[in-house]
Amino acid sequence: MSEDASFTWDHAKSDRCYAARGLDFEYVARLFSSSYLERVGDRFDYGEVRRQIGRVGGQLYAIIYTQRGSAKHIISARRAHQKELDRWLK
């Protein structure tokens, strides 16, 4: 897990995300300090509330996280797909 008090994540998953998408979760955590859009992800019942982040700076991202105690636990991150762009930009 991350040592940062406000964010946690699985380091192996972060490494896989970086290899596949060029984003690691440490970078993603810094995006939360910018202005962003947020919505609850409710497509499936995950047994926990999962949130999605939208536009950060000039790029739209799909950053999936859940609140665990006082920390945001990052689950996944990637640049948004066209379908997500269309939904967020309505």
Backbone as a printed PyTorch tensor [residue, N CA C, xyz], in Angstrom:
tensor([[[  0.8330,  -1.1790,   0.0000],
         [  0.0000,   0.0000,   0.0000],
         [  0.8830,   1.2510,   0.0000]],

        [[  0.3050,   2.3300,  -0.4510],
         [  1.0040,   3.6100,  -0.4600],
         [  1.2880,   4.0580,   0.9680]],

        [[  2.3660,   4.8000,   1.1300],
         [  2.6930,   5.3590,   2.4370],
         [  1.9860,   6.6930,   2.6620]],

        [[  1.4160,   7.2970,   1.6230],
         [  0.7220,   8.5670,   1.7270],
         [ -0.5130,   8.3830,   2.5950]],

        [[ -0.6970,   9.2800,   3.5840],
         [ -1.8060,   9.1400,   4.5310],
         [ -3.1740,   9.3330,   3.8900]],

        [[ -3.2630,  10.0820,   2.7830],
         [ -4.5770,  10.3370,   2.2120],
         [ -4.9430,   9.4070,   1.0660]],

        [[ -4.0060,   8.5840,   0.6060],
         [ -4.2610,   7.6480,  -0.4890],
         [ -3.6080,   6.3100,  -0.1850]],

        [[ -4.2890,   5.2470,  -0.6150],
         [ -3.7020,   3.9110,  -0.5550],
         [ -3.9090,   3.2540,  -1.9040]],

        [[ -3.1050,   2.2640,  -2.2010],
         [ -3.2560,   1.4780,  -3.4150],
         [ -2.3580,   0.2690,  -3.3330]],

        [[ -2.6180,  -0.6760,  -4.1820],
         [ -1.8080,  -1.8770,  -4.3070],
         [ -0.6610,  -1.5520,  -5.2710]],

        [[  0.5870,  -1.6640,  -4.7900],
         [  1.7440,  -1.2940,  -5.6200],
         [  1.8720,  -2.1600,  -6.8690]],

        [[  1.5870,  -3.4420,  -6.7620],
         [  1.6750,  -4.3180,  -7.9380],
         [  0.6470,  -3.8960,  -8.9870]],

        [[ -0.5470,  -3.5310,  -8.5520],
         [ -1.5770,  -3.0800,  -9.4840],
         [ -1.1780,  -1.7480, -10.1160]],

        [[ -0.5790,  -0.8660,  -9.3360],
         [ -0.0870,   0.4010,  -9.8620],
         [  0.9890,   0.1660, -10.9200]],

        [[  1.8820,  -0.7680, -10.6620],
         [  2.9410,  -1.0960, -11.6300],
         [  2.3440,  -1.6450, -12.9240]],

        [[  1.3320,  -2.5020, -12.8040],
         [  0.6720,  -3.0390, -14.0040],
         [ -0.0360,  -1.9250, -14.7860]],

        [[ -0.6600,  -1.0160, -14.0780],
         [ -1.3370,   0.1130, -14.7150],
         [ -0.3140,   0.9680, -15.4740]],

        [[  0.8380,   1.2010, -14.8680],
         [  1.8650,   1.9970, -15.5370],
         [  2.3740,   1.2980, -16.7950]],

        [[  2.5990,  -0.0010, -16.6960],
         [  3.0850,  -0.7600, -17.8530],
         [  2.0680,  -0.7450, -18.9920]],

        [[  0.7910,  -0.8400, -18.6580],
         [ -0.2540,  -0.9280, -19.6810],
         [ -0.7250,   0.4400, -20.1820]],

        [[ -0.7230,   1.4490, -19.2840],
         [ -1.3860,   2.7130, -19.6240],
         [ -0.5280,   3.9560, -19.4510]],

        [[  0.6670,   3.7840, -18.8970],
         [  1.5350,   4.9390, -18.7000],
         [  1.1600,   5.8150, -17.5220]],

        [[  0.2780,   5.3180, -16.6390],
         [ -0.1380,   6.0420, -15.4320],
         [  0.1090,   5.1560, -14.2260]],

        [[  0.8390,   5.6590, -13.2440],
         [  0.9160,   4.9120, -11.9960],
         [  0.0380,   5.6280, -10.9690]],

        [[ -0.2770,   4.9580,  -9.8920],
         [ -1.2320,   5.5040,  -8.9360],
         [ -0.6500,   6.6800,  -8.1450]],

        [[  0.6610,   6.7590,  -8.0210],
         [  1.2510,   7.9190,  -7.3520],
         [  0.9500,   9.1840,  -8.1630]],

        [[  1.0990,   9.0950,  -9.4900],
         [  0.7440,  10.2160, -10.3620],
         [ -0.7480,  10.5210, -10.2560]],

        [[ -1.5470,   9.4820, -10.3010],
         [ -3.0020,   9.6390, -10.2350],
         [ -3.4030,  10.3490,  -8.9410]],

        [[ -2.7860,  10.0060,  -7.8240],
         [ -3.1250,  10.6400,  -6.5450],
         [ -2.9030,  12.1490,  -6.6210]],

        [[ -1.8880,  12.5830,  -7.3550],
         [ -1.6220,  14.0170,  -7.4840],
         [ -2.7130,  14.7330,  -8.2750]],

        [[ -3.4300,  14.0000,  -9.1250],
         [ -4.4970,  14.6220,  -9.9090],
         [ -5.6360,  15.1300,  -9.0290]],

        [[ -5.7750,  14.5770,  -7.8370],
         [ -6.8400,  15.0010,  -6.9400],
         [ -6.6100,  16.4220,  -6.4200]],

        [[ -5.4070,  16.9500,  -6.5640],
         [ -5.1500,  18.3200,  -6.1030],
         [ -5.5940,  19.3440,  -7.1430]],

        [[ -5.9600,  18.8850,  -8.3420],
         [ -6.4980,  19.7680,  -9.3840],
         [ -8.0210,  19.7920,  -9.2750]],

        [[ -8.6430,  20.6860, -10.0110],
         [-10.1060,  20.6860, -10.0910],
         [-10.5380,  19.4510, -10.8660]],

        [[-11.5960,  18.8030, -10.4040],
         [-12.0630,  17.6040, -11.0950],
         [-13.5570,  17.4270, -10.8880]],

        [[-14.1370,  16.6120, -11.7540],
         [-15.5350,  16.2090, -11.6440],
         [-15.5620,  14.8340, -11.0000]],

        [[-16.6260,  14.5470, -10.2850],
         [-16.7090,  13.2550,  -9.6040],
         [-18.1380,  12.7570,  -9.6620]],

        [[-18.2940,  11.4580,  -9.7870],
         [-19.6290,  10.8440,  -9.7060],
         [-19.4860,   9.4590,  -9.0910]],

        [[-20.5850,   8.9970,  -8.5080],
         [-20.5970,   7.6550,  -7.9250],
         [-20.7380,   6.6570,  -9.0620]],

        [[-19.8770,   5.6600,  -9.0780],
         [-19.9590,   4.5870, -10.0640],
         [-20.9700,   3.5580,  -9.5870]],

        [[-22.0730,   3.4240, -10.3030],
         [-23.1410,   2.5400,  -9.8320],
         [-23.5680,   1.5100, -10.8770]],

        [[-22.6880,   1.2050, -11.8320],
         [-23.0420,   0.2010, -12.8440],
         [-23.2280,  -1.1840, -12.2420]],

        [[-22.4140,  -1.5020, -11.2220],
         [-22.4700,  -2.8010, -10.5680],
         [-22.4890,  -2.6000,  -9.0600]],

        [[-22.9350,  -3.6180,  -8.3250],
         [-22.8770,  -3.5950,  -6.8690],
         [-21.5390,  -4.1860,  -6.4590]],

        [[-20.6100,  -3.3340,  -6.0650],
         [-19.2720,  -3.7760,  -5.6660],
         [-19.1770,  -4.0620,  -4.1720]],

        [[-20.2490,  -3.8110,  -3.4470],
         [-20.2050,  -3.9900,  -2.0050],
         [-19.5570,  -2.8090,  -1.2950]],

        [[-19.2330,  -1.7740,  -2.0420],
         [-18.6640,  -0.5460,  -1.4990],
         [-18.9620,   0.5620,  -2.5070]],

        [[-18.9760,   1.7890,  -2.0500],
         [-19.2110,   2.9130,  -2.9500],
         [-17.9220,   3.1890,  -3.7090]],

        [[-18.0170,   3.1720,  -5.0170],
         [-16.8640,   3.4970,  -5.8510],
         [-17.1440,   4.7930,  -6.5820]],

        [[-16.1400,   5.6170,  -6.6480],
         [-16.2830,   6.9180,  -7.2800],
         [-15.4060,   6.9970,  -8.5210]],

        [[-15.8490,   7.7970,  -9.4620],
         [-15.1030,   8.0220, -10.6950],
         [-14.7620,   9.4940, -10.7940]],

        [[-13.5650,   9.7520, -11.2420],
         [-13.1180,  11.1180, -11.4490],
         [-13.2050,  11.4170, -12.9300]],

        [[-13.5820,  12.6130, -13.2540],
         [-13.6840,  13.0230, -14.6490],
         [-12.5260,  13.9000, -15.0780]],

        [[-12.8210,  15.0590, -15.6140],
         [-11.8050,  15.9400, -16.1840],
         [-10.8070,  16.4000, -15.1210]],

        [[ -9.5480,  16.2690, -15.4430],
         [ -8.4690,  16.7820, -14.6100],
         [ -7.5740,  17.5690, -15.5500]],

        [[ -7.4900,  18.8770, -15.3280],
         [ -6.7450,  19.7130, -16.2690],
         [ -7.4220,  19.6310, -17.6260]],

        [[ -6.6720,  19.3890, -18.6670],
         [ -7.2350,  19.3120, -20.0030],
         [ -7.5920,  17.9110, -20.4550]],

        [[ -7.3850,  16.9180, -19.6260],
         [ -7.5990,  15.5180, -20.0070],
         [ -8.7200,  14.9130, -19.1650]],

        [[ -9.4880,  14.0270, -19.7720],
         [-10.5200,  13.3180, -19.0370],
         [-10.0020,  11.9400, -18.6570]],

        [[-10.0670,  11.6020, -17.3790],
         [ -9.5840,  10.3330, -16.8580],
         [-10.7270,   9.5570, -16.2240]],

        [[-10.5910,   8.2660, -16.2190],
         [-11.4520,   7.3900, -15.4290],
         [-10.5760,   6.8740, -14.2960]],

        [[-10.7240,   7.4500, -13.1390],
         [ -9.9750,   7.0450, -11.9490],
         [-11.0000,   6.4800, -10.9840]],

        [[-10.8800,   5.2050, -10.7000],
         [-11.8330,   4.5330,  -9.8250],
         [-11.1960,   4.4090,  -8.4420]],

        [[-11.9410,   4.8480,  -7.4320],
         [-11.4330,   4.7370,  -6.0650],
         [-12.6040,   4.5670,  -5.1190]],

        [[-12.2920,   4.1610,  -3.9150],
         [-13.2920,   4.0750,  -2.8600],
         [-12.6910,   4.6760,  -1.5970]],

        [[-13.5390,   5.1630,  -0.7240],
         [-13.0760,   5.7210,   0.5390],
         [-12.8900,   4.5750,   1.5300]],

        [[-11.7170,   4.4920,   2.1200],
         [-11.4470,   3.4930,   3.1680],
         [-10.9020,   4.2290,   4.3700]],

        [[-11.7630,   4.4120,   5.3430],
         [-11.3820,   5.2330,   6.4940],
         [-11.1740,   6.6590,   6.0210]],

        [[-10.0480,   7.2510,   6.3620],
         [ -9.7620,   8.6270,   5.9440],
         [ -9.0080,   8.6870,   4.6180]],

        [[ -8.7170,   7.5340,   4.0310],
         [ -7.9210,   7.4950,   2.7970],
         [ -8.7670,   7.1450,   1.5780]],

        [[ -8.3670,   7.6890,   0.4520],
         [ -8.9440,   7.2890,  -0.8330],
         [ -8.1140,   6.1090,  -1.3330]],

        [[ -8.7650,   4.9730,  -1.5730],
         [ -8.0710,   3.7820,  -2.0670],
         [ -8.2530,   3.7140,  -3.5790]],

        [[ -7.1650,   3.9160,  -4.3210],
         [ -7.2210,   3.9210,  -5.7820],
         [ -7.2680,   2.4800,  -6.2750]],

        [[ -8.2400,   2.2080,  -7.1310],
         [ -8.4770,   0.8640,  -7.6580],
         [ -7.9740,   0.7420,  -9.0900]],

        [[ -8.2150,   1.7750,  -9.8910],
         [ -7.8700,   1.7120, -11.3060],
         [ -7.7650,   3.1210, -11.8620]],

        [[ -7.0090,   3.2680, -12.9560],
         [ -6.8910,   4.5760, -13.6070],
         [ -6.5340,   4.3980, -15.0740]],

        [[ -7.1290,   5.2590, -15.8800],
         [ -6.8210,   5.2690, -17.3190],
         [ -7.4030,   6.5270, -17.9250]],

        [[ -6.9650,   6.8350, -19.1210],
         [ -7.6030,   7.9130, -19.8660],
         [ -8.9990,   7.4360, -20.2430]],

        [[ -9.9480,   8.3500, -20.2710],
         [-11.3400,   7.9870, -20.5330],
         [-11.5360,   7.5510, -21.9860]],

        [[-12.4580,   6.6190, -22.1850],
         [-12.8620,   6.1720, -23.5170],
         [-13.8800,   7.1540, -24.0940]],

        [[-14.1350,   7.0680, -25.3900],
         [-15.0590,   7.9860, -26.0610],
         [-16.4530,   7.9670, -25.4320]],

        [[-16.9550,   6.7950, -25.0870],
         [-18.2780,   6.6950, -24.4660],
         [-18.3200,   7.4790, -23.1520]],

        [[-17.2500,   7.3960, -22.3770],
         [-17.1760,   8.1390, -21.1120],
         [-17.0630,   9.6380, -21.3880]],

        [[-16.2730,   9.9970, -22.3890],
         [-16.1580,  11.4080, -22.7680],
         [-17.5300,  11.9720, -23.0890]],

        [[-18.2850,  11.2400, -23.8970],
         [-19.6270,  11.6940, -24.2790],
         [-20.5210,  11.8650, -23.0570]],

        [[-20.4620,  10.9200, -22.1270],
         [-21.3050,  10.9850, -20.9310],
         [-20.8950,  12.1510, -20.0210]],

        [[-19.6000,  12.3370, -19.8310],
         [-19.1200,  13.3990, -18.9260],
         [-19.3250,  14.7760, -19.5000]],

        [[-19.2560,  14.8940, -20.8100],
         [-19.3050,  16.2170, -21.4210],
         [-20.7230,  16.6680, -21.7760]],

        [[-21.7380,  15.8900, -21.3800],
         [-23.1420,  16.2780, -21.6250],
         [-23.4590,  17.5540, -20.9010]]])
